[in-house]
Every structure is written in C-alpha cells, then in structure tokens.
Amino acid sequence: MAAGAAIPGLFFTFVAMVLLIFASVSAPTWNAVSFLNVPGIHFGVFGFTGSQTHVGYNFPAPVGDSELNDSTFYRLTQTLILIPIAAGLAGLAFLFGVCGAGYHRVGTILMSLVSALAMLITLVAWILEMVLFGIAHHHSRERGVNATWGNANWLVLGALVALFIGFVTATCGVFGSYRARRRA
C-alpha cells in the first residue's frame, strides 16, 4: 500500500457516499427513507408516495394548497437533485481516494478537492431541503395535519459531517508518506 495516510479520508468519503445514496433513493422509490411524513404520504427527492419519479413536484392535497404549490416551492423541490449530485461527487472522491491509497499522492489530492466540492454541494442541498420541508412542516401543522420529520434530513446532515471529516483527513493525508517500502 502506497499511503496509509489516505485511509481515513477514504473511509469518511465512502460513508458520506452511502448516506447520500440512501437519501437519494427516498420516497417514492423507498418509502422507509423520507424528508417529511404526513399520514399516508412520505416526501423524498424525486417525489412523494404514489407519485411518478421526477425532478420537481407540487405538494399533494393534505399538505399543499395555493400557498405551497407556487413556482417558488416547485423550484425548491427541483433543487433536491443536488443530493444525488453530491452522492456522485462523494463516489468520485472515494475512487480518487482508492487511487491515492494504492498508488500515488495525486489521488489523495484529487480526493481532497472533490470531497470539498461535494461537501459544499451537500451543505447547500441540506440548507435548501431544511427550508423547503421546514416551511411545509410548519404549514401542515397550522392546518391540523400531523406532519413529522423524516430520517433523510439526518442522513444528509450525517453525510455533510462525514464529508467535512473526509476533507480534513484527506487534506492531512496529502502530506503523509508515499514512499514504497524497499525489501532487503
């Protein structure tokens, strides 16, 4: 192995990638993972329970009305596509980390840069989805609908933390030893 210094960053980028993939396959694909739950409906990245899978959607009847189904909230649901994009970048950072751990320092440098980009995109996605579903949660509660937070919010937050730790450890790993051991 060329560099053990790249291993911690490699681990954390892998964890972030898995968490973001789980958040990306949320409702309507996998109802066990969602951002917001109302009785009978789970909201995810690409739609809600019973809807077709697509980018951007309007909220259905128990939650949505003219106030929540305007163009602003439709565009906010379109920004949820940043979560799968961040998952792809975390996967790319992981692949660069594998190259860095096995072959050369350049892989660790690229892992550090790509994980930083993935971290920034995840931060933006987390803020936007918390705003979107926070407003929908508050609006639903005001209308007497029992709305609860889903677990995908915390998956994205966990991925954000893992990407931050992965970025820091990958950056430190750049300065690790990359010399091949010589056999006598």
TAGI-V262023 format. One record per pair of residues at least 24 apart in sequence whose C-alpha atoms are under 7 Angstrom apart, sorted by the first residue. I is the first residue (numbers start at 1). J is the second residue. Records with the same first field share a line. If there is no record, write none. Layout:
I=J + J
This chain:
1=101 + 102
2=101 + 102 + 103 + 104 + 178 + 179 + 180
3=101 + 102 + 176 + 177 + 178
4=101
5=173 + 176
6=97 + 100 + 101 + 108 + 170 + 173
7=101
8=166 + 169
9=166 + 167 + 169 + 170
10=94 + 97 + 98 + 166
12=162 + 163 + 165 + 166
13=90 + 93 + 94 + 162 + 163 + 166
14=91 + 94
15=162
16=90 + 159 + 162 + 163
17=87 + 90 + 91
19=155 + 156 + 159
20=83 + 84 + 87 + 155 + 156 + 159
21=84 + 87
23=152 + 155 + 156
24=83 + 84
28=53
33=150 + 151 + 152
34=150 + 151 + 152
35=149 + 150 + 151 + 152 + 153
36=133 + 147 + 148 + 149 + 150
37=147 + 148 + 149 + 150
38=145 + 146 + 147 + 148
39=146
45=80 + 81
55=81
63=140
76=132
80=125 + 129
82=121 + 125
83=122 + 125
86=118 + 121 + 122
89=114 + 118
90=115 + 118
104=178
105=174 + 178
108=170 + 173 + 174
109=174
111=170
112=167 + 170 + 171
115=163 + 167
116=167
119=160 + 163 + 164
122=160
123=160
126=156 + 157
